[in-house]
Structure formats: structure tokens, C-alpha cells
Amino acid sequence: TSLSSSAGRSRSAFDAVEEARSSGAVITTEHERALLKESLQFYGQAFEKFAKWFNQTHPTASSFDNATLALDSFFYQCIGKFSPLQAMPTTYRTLLVSVLHELTLPLVEDTLVHLYREKYADKDDLVARTYPHIRANKDVQDGKHIALSESERDMMERVGKRYARECGAFLPFDKLRALLDAVTTVSGMRPNLAADDLLPLLTYMFACAEVPHLFSDVQYLSDLLYKNGDPALKCIHMADEYMFVTVSCVVHVLKVEGSLL
């Protein structure tokens, strides 16, 4: 897909924002997003062409690795073409990736969801298998070393159910926000908890949520946003990274526990 002619427009949008900011004007993230989206939408045919090829070429999980590689390659090409000539600030890159996701991923949503669900079906089943056991196990419910009040358990159940409703968001940043909002609420119940004590609380919250595709959802976020923690590629803010890594640990623990049941 040819994107070469679009670079100038996006750089102009970026430079306009930087000029306005340097002059003292208040430029909000939503203003930046609007400028970027306007620039990129001018080249919507490029996204549609890629999506058509992607949907026709990668219909099954047997092509999962090639599909995710193709998606990464397309986004890297876009980032290279639509970035300013100077070194790109992390905040700009994250915003650019967010807009690219918004314009591209809905066009391949059905294919991408099918690929992730099929690829990680066994691991999703292992995680889901633990839910009834966790809810029935008082030690886990009570965080092992932390006695929870009835109101605190009720709160975690409400948070879990809310997360179950909100995690259906498809766009990665929306899905990540739903996840981090739930984790932040649970951790805020006991602000001084160490990570070892937070893990069982999150385990109980996820068991209450009963999300059937928790493993594949977290893997999806890791592939598109976390990028194995590579500082040059990841689009998860440092303030959120600790929470996301903690969730990833919880999900992998649940997968192992599910394999033992």
C-alpha cells in the first residue's frame, strides 16, 4: 500500500500543533488527535486497501504469526511516513498509534478477533476454568494474607461485573483503559498493598468478572501496545506499565492454575 504522499500533510499537522504550543496557545490532546485524524483520513483508501488484503489473506489462526507481522509492518510504515522529520516525541507517537488503530482496526475487526480467539482458545479455557474455584475458595477470596470485609468483597464483585461489560471494547486503548480502571479501583481499596498482596485481589476480581477471553484480551493488548516493554515501540505510559505487567502476571498464574484443575 502506497503511503508516500501522505507524509507531508501529517508533518504539517504536527508542525502546526508545535507552533501553536510554542506561541503559548493551549493545545489539548483532543485537538492534536483531530488534526492527525483529519490528515490521515485524507488517505483512507490506503487503510481500506490494506484491510481488504488483510481480511482475504489471514482468515485462520494458522496464519496468525504472519497476520500480526503484517499488521505491525503496516503500522511501522505508517509511523515512518506520518511522523515529523525530527525525533518523534513519545506522546506524539502514542497519539499517532491511537489514531492509526482507530482508522484501521475496525476494518479488520472480525478477522483479528477471530485470529486471537482461535489462537488462544486453549489458554482462555484454562483461565476461565479457575473462576468458580477462586470464588469458592475463601483463602483466595480473602487475598490469602488479607482479611477482606464483606463490603470490600462486594466492591470487587461490582468492579468485576463493570469490567466484564466494558472489556468488550475492541480498540486497544479503550480496552486497556477499561482494564486499568478496574485494577486501579481494586488497588485503591488498600493503597499500601505490596504486589504480592495485590495479585490475589485481582485474581478474585477477574473471577467475579468471568471474562471468557481474558488471556487473549491481555495478549492482544500486549501485542499492539506493550511490545514486550520495548521503550522505542510501546505505547503504554510508564505510569500504567506497572499495572499492566501485574495483570499479565495474574493471567499467567491463572493459566497455570487452570492446567492443574
Accessible surface in RSA format (square Angstrom, percent):
REM  Atomic radii and reference values for relative SASA: ProtOr
REM  Chains: A
REM  Algorithm: Lee & Richards
REM  Probe-radius: 1.40
REM  Slices: 20
REM RES _ NUM      All-atoms   Total-Side   Main-Chain    Non-polar    All polar
REM                ABS   REL    ABS   REL    ABS   REL    ABS   REL    ABS   REL
RES THR A   1    61.86  44.0  11.47  11.6  50.39 120.1   5.92   8.0  55.94  84.6
RES SER A   2    92.44  78.1  64.96  86.7  27.48  63.3  52.50 111.8  39.94  56.0
RES LEU A   3     2.44   1.4   0.14   0.1   2.30   5.8   1.09   0.8   1.35   3.6
RES SER A   4    71.14  60.1  57.06  76.1  14.08  32.4  35.44  75.5  35.70  50.0
RES SER A   5    83.43  70.5  59.55  79.5  23.88  55.0  53.19 113.3  30.24  42.4
RES SER A   6     0.75   0.6   0.40   0.5   0.35   0.8   0.40   0.9   0.35   0.5
RES ALA A   7     8.90   8.2   8.90  13.7   0.00   0.0   8.90  12.5   0.00   0.0
RES GLY A   8    41.76  51.5   0.00   N/A  41.76  51.5  36.44 100.0   5.32  11.9
RES ARG A   9    97.59  41.0  89.55  45.6   8.04  19.2  31.93  43.6  65.66  39.8
RES SER A  10     0.66   0.6   0.66   0.9   0.00   0.0   0.00   0.0   0.66   0.9
RES ARG A  11    62.03  26.0  62.03  31.6   0.00   0.0  14.04  19.2  47.99  29.1
RES SER A  12    70.49  59.6  61.76  82.4   8.73  20.1  35.59  75.8  34.90  48.9
RES ALA A  13    11.39  10.5   4.98   7.7   6.41  14.6  10.84  15.3   0.55   1.5
RES PHE A  14     9.87   4.9   7.52   4.7   2.35   6.1   9.87   6.0   0.00   0.0
RES ASP A  15    61.54  43.1  60.59  60.3   0.95   2.2  20.59  48.5  40.95  40.8
RES ALA A  16    50.43  46.4  40.61  62.7   9.82  22.3  45.48  64.1   4.94  13.1
RES VAL A  17     8.08   5.3   6.78   6.1   1.30   3.1   8.08   7.0   0.00   0.0
RES GLU A  18    63.33  36.4  59.98  45.4   3.35   8.0  20.31  39.3  43.01  35.1
RES GLU A  19   124.45  71.4 119.06  90.1   5.39  12.8  44.36  85.8  80.09  65.4
RES ALA A  20    29.45  27.1  22.58  34.8   6.87  15.6  29.14  41.0   0.30   0.8
RES ARG A  21   102.55  43.1  93.12  47.5   9.42  22.4  55.93  76.4  46.62  28.3
RES SER A  22    97.80  82.6  55.65  74.3  42.15  97.1  52.19 111.1  45.61  63.9
RES SER A  23    91.13  77.0  48.16  64.3  42.97  99.0  50.38 107.3  40.75  57.1
RES GLY A  24    61.52  75.9   0.00   N/A  61.52  75.9  35.96  98.7  25.55  57.2
RES ALA A  25    50.23  46.2  31.35  48.4  18.88  43.0  42.17  59.4   8.06  21.4
RES VAL A  26   135.30  89.0 108.21  98.0  27.09  65.3 112.49  97.7  22.81  61.9
RES ILE A  27    28.88  16.4   6.67   5.0  22.21  53.5   6.68   4.8  22.20  60.2
RES THR A  28    74.76  53.2  68.08  69.0   6.69  15.9  66.80  89.7   7.96  12.0
RES THR A  29    83.25  59.2  77.30  78.4   5.96  14.2  41.93  56.3  41.33  62.5
RES GLU A  30   115.64  66.4 111.09  84.0   4.55  10.8  62.84 121.5  52.80  43.1
RES HIS A  31    81.26  44.4  75.03  52.2   6.23  15.9  55.71  57.4  25.55  29.7
RES GLU A  32    33.19  19.1  32.76  24.8   0.43   1.0   7.39  14.3  25.80  21.1
RES ARG A  33    55.04  23.1  55.04  28.1   0.00   0.0  19.98  27.3  35.06  21.2
RES ALA A  34    56.91  52.3  46.71  72.1  10.20  23.2  53.36  75.1   3.55   9.4
RES LEU A  35    43.14  24.0  41.90  30.0   1.24   3.1  42.17  29.6   0.97   2.6
RES LEU A  36     4.33   2.4   4.33   3.1   0.00   0.0   4.33   3.0   0.00   0.0
RES LYS A  37    56.46  27.5  56.46  34.6   0.00   0.0  22.96  20.7  33.51  35.7
RES GLU A  38   111.47  64.0 104.79  79.3   6.68  15.9  38.11  73.7  73.36  59.9
RES SER A  39     8.58   7.2   7.66  10.2   0.92   2.1   0.24   0.5   8.33  11.7
RES LEU A  40     0.23   0.1   0.23   0.2   0.00   0.0   0.23   0.2   0.00   0.0
RES GLN A  41    97.65  54.6  79.91  58.4  17.74  42.2  23.29  49.6  74.36  56.4
RES PHE A  42   130.71  65.4  99.96  61.9  30.76  80.0 108.94  66.1  21.77  62.3
RES TYR A  43    39.85  18.6  35.99  20.5   3.86  10.0  30.65  23.0   9.20  11.3
RES GLY A  44    21.93  27.0   0.00   N/A  21.93  27.0  19.64  53.9   2.29   5.1
RES GLN A  45   150.31  84.1 145.05 106.0   5.26  12.5  48.29 102.8 102.02  77.4
RES ALA A  46    10.35   9.5   5.24   8.1   5.12  11.6   8.19  11.5   2.17   5.7
RES PHE A  47     4.11   2.1   4.11   2.5   0.00   0.0   4.11   2.5   0.00   0.0
RES GLU A  48   102.42  58.8  96.73  73.2   5.69  13.6  29.72  57.5  72.70  59.4
RES LYS A  49   134.19  65.5 126.35  77.5   7.84  18.7  83.73  75.4  50.46  53.7
RES PHE A  50    11.39   5.7  10.01   6.2   1.38   3.6  11.39   6.9   0.00   0.0
RES ALA A  51     4.91   4.5   4.91   7.6   0.00   0.0   4.91   6.9   0.00   0.0
RES LYS A  52   136.39  66.5 129.63  79.5   6.76  16.1  78.50  70.7  57.89  61.7
RES TRP A  53   116.50  46.8 113.61  55.0   2.89   6.8  94.15  50.2  22.35  36.3
RES PHE A  54     0.00   0.0   0.00   0.0   0.00   0.0   0.00   0.0   0.00   0.0
RES ASN A  55    53.25  36.7  41.36  40.0  11.89  28.6  19.41  46.7  33.83  32.7
RES GLN A  56   126.62  70.8  96.97  70.9  29.65  70.6  43.80  93.2  82.82  62.8
RES THR A  57    59.86  42.6  41.35  41.9  18.50  44.1  39.95  53.7  19.91  30.1
RES HIS A  58     8.34   4.6   8.34   5.8   0.00   0.0   8.19   8.4   0.15   0.2
RES PRO A  59    74.68  54.4  63.46  57.8  11.22  40.8  67.34  55.6   7.34  45.6
RES THR A  60    59.09  42.0  59.09  59.9   0.00   0.0  52.43  70.4   6.66  10.1
RES ALA A  61    19.07  17.5  11.78  18.2   7.29  16.6  11.97  16.9   7.10  18.8
RES SER A  62   110.41  93.3  62.56  83.5  47.85 110.2  58.40 124.4  52.00  72.9
RES SER A  63    19.71  16.7  17.68  23.6   2.04   4.7  19.71  42.0   0.00   0.0
RES PHE A  64    10.21   5.1   9.73   6.0   0.48   1.3   9.73   5.9   0.48   1.4
RES ASP A  65    99.06  69.4  92.49  92.1   6.57  15.5  35.07  82.5  63.98  63.8
RES ASN A  66    94.25  65.0  90.32  87.3   3.92   9.5  11.77  28.3  82.47  79.7
RES ALA A  67     0.00   0.0   0.00   0.0   0.00   0.0   0.00   0.0   0.00   0.0
RES THR A  68    27.86  19.8  26.50  26.9   1.36   3.2  15.61  21.0  12.25  18.5
RES LEU A  69   117.10  65.2 114.07  81.6   3.03   7.6 116.82  82.0   0.28   0.7
RES ALA A  70    16.13  14.8   7.96  12.3   8.17  18.6  14.35  20.2   1.78   4.7
RES LEU A  71     3.27   1.8   3.27   2.3   0.00   0.0   3.27   2.3   0.00   0.0
RES ASP A  72    34.02  23.8  33.98  33.8   0.04   0.1   2.31   5.4  31.71  31.6
RES SER A  73    58.60  49.5  50.50  67.4   8.10  18.7  34.30  73.0  24.30  34.0
RES PHE A  74     9.53   4.8   5.11   3.2   4.43  11.5   8.78   5.3   0.75   2.2
RES PHE A  75    10.58   5.3  10.58   6.6   0.00   0.0  10.58   6.4   0.00   0.0
RES TYR A  76    90.74  42.4  81.47  46.4   9.27  24.1  75.68  56.9  15.06  18.6
RES GLN A  77    69.72  39.0  57.82  42.3  11.90  28.3  30.99  66.0  38.72  29.4
RES CYS A  78     0.00   0.0   0.00   0.0   0.00   0.0   0.00   0.0   0.00   0.0
RES ILE A  79    27.05  15.4  27.05  20.1   0.00   0.0  27.05  19.5   0.00   0.0
RES GLY A  80    48.28  59.5   0.00   N/A  48.28  59.5  35.69  97.9  12.59  28.2
RES LYS A  81    73.65  35.9  73.53  45.1   0.12   0.3  28.12  25.3  45.54  48.5
RES PHE A  82     0.00   0.0   0.00   0.0   0.00   0.0   0.00   0.0   0.00   0.0
RES SER A  83    10.10   8.5   9.85  13.1   0.26   0.6   9.85  21.0   0.26   0.4
RES PRO A  84     8.60   6.3   0.24   0.2   8.36  30.4   0.68   0.6   7.91  49.2
RES LEU A  85   149.51  83.3 115.10  82.3  34.41  86.5 117.90  82.8  31.61  85.1
RES GLN A  86   100.57  56.2  84.88  62.0  15.69  37.4  59.03 125.7  41.54  31.5
RES ALA A  87    96.90  89.1  68.86 106.3  28.04  63.8  81.19 114.3  15.71  41.6
RES MET A  88    52.68  27.3  25.62  17.0  27.06  64.4  26.01  22.1  26.67  35.3
RES PRO A  89    57.13  41.6  44.67  40.7  12.46  45.3  56.98  47.0   0.15   0.9
RES THR A  90    80.13  57.0  74.20  75.2   5.93  14.1  42.54  57.1  37.59  56.8
RES THR A  91    99.51  70.8  92.74  94.0   6.77  16.1  73.58  98.8  25.93  39.2
RES TYR A  92    16.56   7.7  13.23   7.5   3.33   8.7  16.54  12.4   0.02   0.0
RES ARG A  93    24.43  10.3  24.43  12.5   0.00   0.0   8.30  11.3  16.13   9.8
RES THR A  94    12.36   8.8  12.36  12.5   0.00   0.0  10.52  14.1   1.85   2.8
RES LEU A  95    12.09   6.7  10.35   7.4   1.74   4.4  12.09   8.5   0.00   0.0
RES LEU A  96     0.00   0.0   0.00   0.0   0.00   0.0   0.00   0.0   0.00   0.0
RES VAL A  97     9.47   6.2   9.47   8.6   0.00   0.0   9.47   8.2   0.00   0.0
RES SER A  98    11.94  10.1   9.72  13.0   2.22   5.1   4.42   9.4   7.53  10.5
RES VAL A  99     0.00   0.0   0.00   0.0   0.00   0.0   0.00   0.0   0.00   0.0
RES LEU A 100     0.33   0.2   0.33   0.2   0.00   0.0   0.33   0.2   0.00   0.0
RES HIS A 101     3.26   1.8   3.26   2.3   0.00   0.0   1.68   1.7   1.58   1.8
RES GLU A 102    48.27  27.7  40.37  30.5   7.90  18.8  14.39  27.8  33.88  27.7
RES LEU A 103    28.58  15.9  17.79  12.7  10.80  27.1  19.99  14.0   8.60  23.1
RES THR A 104     0.00   0.0   0.00   0.0   0.00   0.0   0.00   0.0   0.00   0.0
RES LEU A 105     0.00   0.0   0.00   0.0   0.00   0.0   0.00   0.0   0.00   0.0
RES PRO A 106    65.17  47.5  46.61  42.5  18.57  67.5  46.69  38.5  18.49 114.9
RES LEU A 107    74.21  41.3  57.60  41.2  16.61  41.7  61.64  43.3  12.57  33.8
RES VAL A 108     1.00   0.7   0.00   0.0   1.00   2.4   1.00   0.9   0.00   0.0
RES GLU A 109    64.15  36.8  63.17  47.8   0.98   2.3   7.48  14.5  56.67  46.3
RES ASP A 110   123.70  86.7 112.83 112.3  10.88  25.7  39.87  93.8  83.83  83.6
RES THR A 111    19.30  13.7  13.06  13.2   6.24  14.9   6.42   8.6  12.88  19.5
RES LEU A 112     0.86   0.5   0.68   0.5   0.17   0.4   0.84   0.6   0.01   0.0
RES VAL A 113    52.16  34.3  48.84  44.2   3.32   8.0  52.09  45.3   0.07   0.2
RES HIS A 114    87.25  47.7  83.19  57.8   4.06  10.4  57.17  58.9  30.08  35.0
RES LEU A 115     0.15   0.1   0.15   0.1   0.00   0.0   0.15   0.1   0.00   0.0
RES TYR A 116     6.34   3.0   6.34   3.6   0.00   0.0   4.49   3.4   1.84   2.3
RES ARG A 117    67.92  28.5  64.60  32.9   3.32   7.9  26.25  35.9  41.68  25.3
RES GLU A 118    82.72  47.5  63.74  48.2  18.97  45.2  34.38  66.5  48.34  39.5
RES LYS A 119    90.44  44.1  67.65  41.5  22.79  54.3  27.61  24.9  62.82  66.9
RES TYR A 120    25.78  12.0  25.13  14.3   0.65   1.7  11.91   8.9  13.87  17.1
RES ALA A 121    42.23  38.8  38.99  60.2   3.24   7.4  41.94  59.1   0.29   0.8
RES ASP A 122   111.68  78.2 107.36 106.9   4.31  10.2  32.44  76.4  79.23  79.0
RES LYS A 123    73.11  35.7  73.03  44.8   0.08   0.2  27.16  24.4  45.96  49.0
RES ASP A 124     3.56   2.5   2.83   2.8   0.72   1.7   2.67   6.3   0.89   0.9
RES ASP A 125    87.32  61.2  82.25  81.9   5.07  12.0  20.89  49.2  66.42  66.2
RES LEU A 126    37.49  20.9  37.49  26.8   0.00   0.0  37.49  26.3   0.00   0.0
RES VAL A 127     0.60   0.4   0.60   0.5   0.00   0.0   0.60   0.5   0.00   0.0
RES ALA A 128    31.57  29.0  25.23  38.9   6.34  14.4  25.49  35.9   6.08  16.1
RES ARG A 129   109.02  45.8  97.52  49.7  11.50  27.4  41.23  56.3  67.79  41.1
RES THR A 130     1.64   1.2   1.64   1.7   0.00   0.0   1.64   2.2   0.00   0.0
RES TYR A 131     7.55   3.5   7.55   4.3   0.00   0.0   7.33   5.5   0.22   0.3
RES PRO A 132    71.13  51.8  65.25  59.5   5.88  21.4  66.80  55.1   4.33  26.9
RES HIS A 133    99.77  54.5  93.01  64.7   6.75  17.3  57.72  59.5  42.05  48.9
RES ILE A 134     6.76   3.8   5.84   4.4   0.92   2.2   6.76   4.9   0.00   0.0
RES ARG A 135    75.81  31.8  70.28  35.8   5.53  13.2  30.56  41.8  45.25  27.4
RES ALA A 136    88.13  81.0  49.52  76.4  38.61  87.8  60.13  84.7  28.00  74.2
RES ASN A 137    66.73  46.0  59.70  57.7   7.02  16.9  13.53  32.6  53.19  51.4
RES LYS A 138   141.39  69.0 136.01  83.4   5.38  12.8 105.47  94.9  35.92  38.3
RES ASP A 139    97.16  68.1  95.00  94.6   2.16   5.1  16.81  39.6  80.36  80.1
RES VAL A 140    23.79  15.7  23.79  21.5   0.00   0.0  23.79  20.7   0.00   0.0
RES GLN A 141    33.10  18.5  33.01  24.1   0.09   0.2   0.00   0.0  33.10  25.1
RES ASP A 142    18.79  13.2  18.79  18.7   0.00   0.0   9.16  21.6   9.63   9.6
RES GLY A 143     0.27   0.3   0.00   N/A   0.27   0.3   0.00   0.0   0.27   0.6
RES LYS A 144   128.75  62.8  99.06  60.8  29.69  70.7  49.57  44.6  79.18  84.3
RES HIS A 145   161.57  88.3 124.73  86.7  36.85  94.3  90.57  93.3  71.00  82.6
RES ILE A 146    17.15   9.8  12.65   9.4   4.50  10.8  16.03  11.5   1.13   3.1
RES ALA A 147    87.79  80.7  67.09 103.5  20.70  47.1  68.98  97.1  18.82  49.8
RES LEU A 148    11.64   6.5   0.05   0.0  11.60  29.2   0.60   0.4  11.04  29.7
RES SER A 149    54.77  46.3  41.99  56.0  12.79  29.5  50.78 108.1   3.99   5.6
RES GLU A 150   110.29  63.3 104.04  78.7   6.25  14.9  55.81 108.0  54.48  44.5
RES SER A 151    76.75  64.9  67.46  90.0   9.29  21.4  51.62 109.9  25.13  35.2
RES GLU A 152    32.95  18.9  31.54  23.9   1.41   3.4  18.42  35.6  14.54  11.9
RES ARG A 153    40.62  17.1  40.62  20.7   0.00   0.0   4.54   6.2  36.08  21.9
RES ASP A 154    56.00  39.2  54.69  54.4   1.31   3.1  11.63  27.4  44.36  44.2
RES MET A 155    69.16  35.8  69.16  45.8   0.00   0.0  61.98  52.7   7.18   9.5
RES MET A 156     0.00   0.0   0.00   0.0   0.00   0.0   0.00   0.0   0.00   0.0
RES GLU A 157    68.92  39.6  68.72  52.0   0.20   0.5  14.43  27.9  54.49  44.5
RES ARG A 158   142.32  59.8 134.33  68.5   7.99  19.0  73.92 101.0  68.40  41.5
RES VAL A 159     4.15   2.7   2.99   2.7   1.17   2.8   4.11   3.6   0.04   0.1
RES GLY A 160     0.00   0.0   0.00   N/A   0.00   0.0   0.00   0.0   0.00   0.0
RES LYS A 161    95.90  46.8  94.77  58.1   1.13   2.7  70.95  63.9  24.95  26.6
RES ARG A 162    77.93  32.7  77.93  39.7   0.00   0.0  29.94  40.9  48.00  29.1
RES TYR A 163     2.97   1.4   2.23   1.3   0.74   1.9   0.74   0.6   2.23   2.7
RES ALA A 164    38.28  35.2  20.17  31.1  18.11  41.2  20.61  29.0  17.67  46.8
RES ARG A 165   174.23  73.2 142.24  72.5  31.99  76.2  77.48 105.9  96.75  58.6
RES GLU A 166    76.27  43.8  65.62  49.6  10.66  25.4  34.71  67.1  41.57  33.9
RES CYS A 167     8.80   6.7   8.17   9.1   0.63   1.5   0.00   0.0   8.80   9.5
RES GLY A 168    64.44  79.5   0.00   N/A  64.44  79.5  38.66 106.1  25.78  57.7
RES ALA A 169    34.16  31.4  18.60  28.7  15.57  35.4  30.96  43.6   3.20   8.5
RES PHE A 170    27.22  13.6  19.30  12.0   7.92  20.6  20.95  12.7   6.28  18.0
RES LEU A 171    43.02  24.0  41.96  30.0   1.06   2.7  41.96  29.5   1.06   2.9
RES PRO A 172     0.17   0.1   0.17   0.2   0.00   0.0   0.17   0.1   0.00   0.0
RES PHE A 173    46.67  23.3  41.39  25.6   5.27  13.7  41.53  25.2   5.14  14.7
RES ASP A 174    76.52  53.6  70.01  69.7   6.51  15.4  13.86  32.6  62.67  62.5
RES LYS A 175    10.03   4.9  10.03   6.2   0.00   0.0   5.34   4.8   4.70   5.0
RES LEU A 176     7.58   4.2   7.58   5.4   0.00   0.0   7.58   5.3   0.00   0.0
RES ARG A 177   110.57  46.4 110.27  56.2   0.30   0.7  51.96  71.0  58.61  35.5
RES ALA A 178     7.99   7.3   4.01   6.2   3.98   9.1   6.38   9.0   1.61   4.3
RES LEU A 179     0.96   0.5   0.96   0.7   0.00   0.0   0.96   0.7   0.00   0.0
RES LEU A 180     2.63   1.5   2.58   1.8   0.05   0.1   2.63   1.8   0.00   0.0
RES ASP A 181    58.27  40.8  55.35  55.1   2.92   6.9  13.69  32.2  44.58  44.5
RES ALA A 182     0.94   0.9   0.86   1.3   0.08   0.2   0.86   1.2   0.08   0.2
RES VAL A 183     0.00   0.0   0.00   0.0   0.00   0.0   0.00   0.0   0.00   0.0
RES THR A 184    77.27  55.0  75.89  76.9   1.38   3.3  62.31  83.7  14.96  22.6
RES THR A 185    45.85  32.6  35.20  35.7  10.65  25.4  28.64  38.5  17.21  26.0
RES VAL A 186     0.00   0.0   0.00   0.0   0.00   0.0   0.00   0.0   0.00   0.0
RES SER A 187    18.88  16.0  16.68  22.3   2.20   5.1  11.72  25.0   7.16  10.0
RES GLY A 188    47.46  58.5   0.00   N/A  47.46  58.5  30.06  82.5  17.40  39.0
RES MET A 189    39.47  20.4  13.65   9.0  25.82  61.5  22.51  19.1  16.96  22.5
RES ARG A 190    66.71  28.0  64.49  32.9   2.23   5.3  26.86  36.7  39.85  24.2
RES PRO A 191   112.42  81.9  79.42  72.4  33.00 120.0  84.55  69.8  27.87 173.2
RES ASN A 192   150.72 103.9 117.27 113.3  33.46  80.6  40.28  96.9 110.45 106.8
RES LEU A 193    45.10  25.1  18.93  13.5  26.16  65.8  20.29  14.2  24.81  66.8
RES ALA A 194    60.84  55.9  49.39  76.2  11.45  26.1  59.63  84.0   1.21   3.2
RES ALA A 195    42.46  39.0  36.03  55.6   6.42  14.6  36.38  51.2   6.07  16.1
RES ASP A 196   116.41  81.5 103.74 103.3  12.67  30.0  29.94  70.5  86.47  86.2
RES ASP A 197    33.65  23.6  33.64  33.5   0.02   0.0   0.07   0.2  33.58  33.5
RES LEU A 198     7.62   4.2   7.62   5.5   0.00   0.0   7.62   5.4   0.00   0.0
RES LEU A 199    48.84  27.2  48.84  34.9   0.00   0.0  48.84  34.3   0.00   0.0
RES PRO A 200    13.89  10.1  10.38   9.5   3.51  12.7  13.81  11.4   0.08   0.5
RES LEU A 201     0.09   0.1   0.08   0.1   0.02   0.0   0.09   0.1   0.00   0.0
RES LEU A 202     0.00   0.0   0.00   0.0   0.00   0.0   0.00   0.0   0.00   0.0
RES THR A 203    13.14   9.3  13.14  13.3   0.00   0.0   6.45   8.7   6.69  10.1
RES TYR A 204     5.08   2.4   5.08   2.9   0.00   0.0   0.00   0.0   5.08   6.3
RES MET A 205     0.00   0.0   0.00   0.0   0.00   0.0   0.00   0.0   0.00   0.0
RES PHE A 206     0.72   0.4   0.48   0.3   0.24   0.6   0.48   0.3   0.24   0.7
RES ALA A 207     0.00   0.0   0.00   0.0   0.00   0.0   0.00   0.0   0.00   0.0
RES CYS A 208     3.17   2.4   1.84   2.1   1.33   3.1   2.13   5.4   1.03   1.1
RES ALA A 209     5.33   4.9   0.00   0.0   5.33  12.1   0.00   0.0   5.33  14.1
RES GLU A 210    80.13  46.0  66.72  50.5  13.41  31.9  14.58  28.2  65.55  53.5
RES VAL A 211     7.20   4.7   5.66   5.1   1.54   3.7   6.80   5.9   0.40   1.1
RES PRO A 212    81.08  59.1  75.24  68.6   5.84  21.2  76.90  63.5   4.18  26.0
RES HIS A 213    63.67  34.8  63.67  44.3   0.00   0.0  41.46  42.7  22.21  25.8
RES LEU A 214     0.89   0.5   0.11   0.1   0.79   2.0   0.11   0.1   0.79   2.1
RES PHE A 215     7.76   3.9   6.86   4.2   0.91   2.4   6.86   4.2   0.91   2.6
RES SER A 216     0.21   0.2   0.00   0.0   0.21   0.5   0.00   0.0   0.21   0.3
RES ASP A 217     6.73   4.7   6.73   6.7   0.00   0.0   1.19   2.8   5.54   5.5
RES VAL A 218     6.77   4.5   6.77   6.1   0.00   0.0   6.77   5.9   0.00   0.0
RES GLN A 219    42.92  24.0  41.17  30.1   1.75   4.2   2.67   5.7  40.25  30.5
RES TYR A 220    11.49   5.4  11.49   6.5   0.00   0.0  11.49   8.6   0.00   0.0
RES LEU A 221     1.75   1.0   1.75   1.3   0.00   0.0   1.75   1.2   0.00   0.0
RES SER A 222    21.02  17.8  20.19  27.0   0.82   1.9   5.40  11.5  15.62  21.9
RES ASP A 223    40.81  28.6  32.26  32.1   8.55  20.2  17.76  41.8  23.05  23.0
RES LEU A 224     9.53   5.3   5.96   4.3   3.57   9.0   5.96   4.2   3.57   9.6
RES LEU A 225     0.11   0.1   0.00   0.0   0.11   0.3   0.07   0.0   0.04   0.1
RES TYR A 226    36.87  17.2  36.87  21.0   0.00   0.0  20.12  15.1  16.74  20.6
RES LYS A 227    31.92  15.6  22.88  14.0   9.04  21.5  25.87  23.3   6.05   6.4
RES ASN A 228   143.42  98.9 112.95 109.2  30.47  73.4  28.49  68.6 114.93 111.1
RES GLY A 229    16.87  20.8   0.00   N/A  16.87  20.8   5.70  15.7  11.17  25.0
RES ASP A 230    54.94  38.5  49.00  48.8   5.94  14.1  17.76  41.8  37.18  37.1
RES PRO A 231   104.50  76.2  91.44  83.4  13.06  47.5  91.76  75.8  12.74  79.2
RES ALA A 232    66.43  61.1  50.52  78.0  15.91  36.2  58.40  82.2   8.03  21.3
RES LEU A 233    67.10  37.4  60.23  43.1   6.87  17.3  60.82  42.7   6.29  16.9
RES LYS A 234    32.11  15.7  30.30  18.6   1.81   4.3  16.27  14.6  15.84  16.9
RES CYS A 235     5.78   4.4   2.56   2.9   3.22   7.6   2.26   5.7   3.51   3.8
RES ILE A 236     6.12   3.5   0.04   0.0   6.08  14.6   1.36   1.0   4.75  12.9
RES HIS A 237    96.79  52.9  90.67  63.0   6.13  15.7  55.87  57.6  40.93  47.6
RES MET A 238   162.07  83.9 147.34  97.5  14.73  35.1 106.05  90.2  56.03  74.2
RES ALA A 239    92.86  85.4  59.50  91.8  33.37  75.9  71.67 100.9  21.19  56.1
RES ASP A 240    26.37  18.5  26.35  26.2   0.02   0.0   0.12   0.3  26.25  26.2
RES GLU A 241    31.17  17.9  31.17  23.6   0.00   0.0   9.85  19.1  21.32  17.4
RES TYR A 242   119.97  56.0 113.10  64.3   6.87  17.9 106.49  80.0  13.48  16.6
RES MET A 243    36.71  19.0  36.71  24.3   0.00   0.0  36.71  31.2   0.00   0.0
RES PHE A 244     1.12   0.6   1.12   0.7   0.00   0.0   1.12   0.7   0.00   0.0
RES VAL A 245    58.24  38.3  57.60  52.1   0.64   1.5  58.24  50.6   0.00   0.0
RES THR A 246     8.61   6.1   5.48   5.6   3.13   7.5   4.23   5.7   4.38   6.6
RES VAL A 247     0.00   0.0   0.00   0.0   0.00   0.0   0.00   0.0   0.00   0.0
RES SER A 248    23.86  20.2  23.62  31.5   0.24   0.6  20.17  43.0   3.69   5.2
RES CYS A 249    59.76  45.2  53.77  60.0   5.99  14.1  14.05  35.6  45.71  49.3
RES VAL A 250     1.67   1.1   0.16   0.1   1.51   3.6   1.63   1.4   0.03   0.1
RES VAL A 251     1.00   0.7   1.00   0.9   0.00   0.0   1.00   0.9   0.00   0.0
RES HIS A 252    80.97  44.3  80.58  56.0   0.39   1.0  58.66  60.5  22.31  26.0
RES VAL A 253    69.07  45.4  66.64  60.3   2.43   5.8  68.89  59.9   0.17   0.5
RES LEU A 254     0.10   0.1   0.10   0.1   0.00   0.0   0.10   0.1   0.00   0.0
RES LYS A 255    46.39  22.6  46.28  28.4   0.11   0.3  14.06  12.7  32.33  34.4
RES VAL A 256    81.49  53.6  79.50  72.0   1.99   4.8  81.49  70.8   0.00   0.0
RES GLU A 257    67.49  38.7  66.31  50.2   1.18   2.8  28.03  54.2  39.46  32.2
RES GLY A 258     0.00   0.0   0.00   N/A   0.00   0.0   0.00   0.0   0.00   0.0
RES SER A 259    64.24  54.3  36.85  49.2  27.39  63.1  29.30  62.4  34.94  49.0
RES LEU A 260   143.45  79.9 109.39  78.3  34.05  85.6 113.72  79.9  29.73  80.0
RES LEU A 261    95.63  53.3  44.02  31.5  51.61 129.7  74.61  52.4  21.02  56.6
END  Absolute sums over single chains surface
CHAIN  1 A    12638.3      10561.0       2077.4       7238.0       5400.3
END  Absolute sums over all chains
TOTAL         12638.3      10561.0       2077.4       7238.0       5400.3
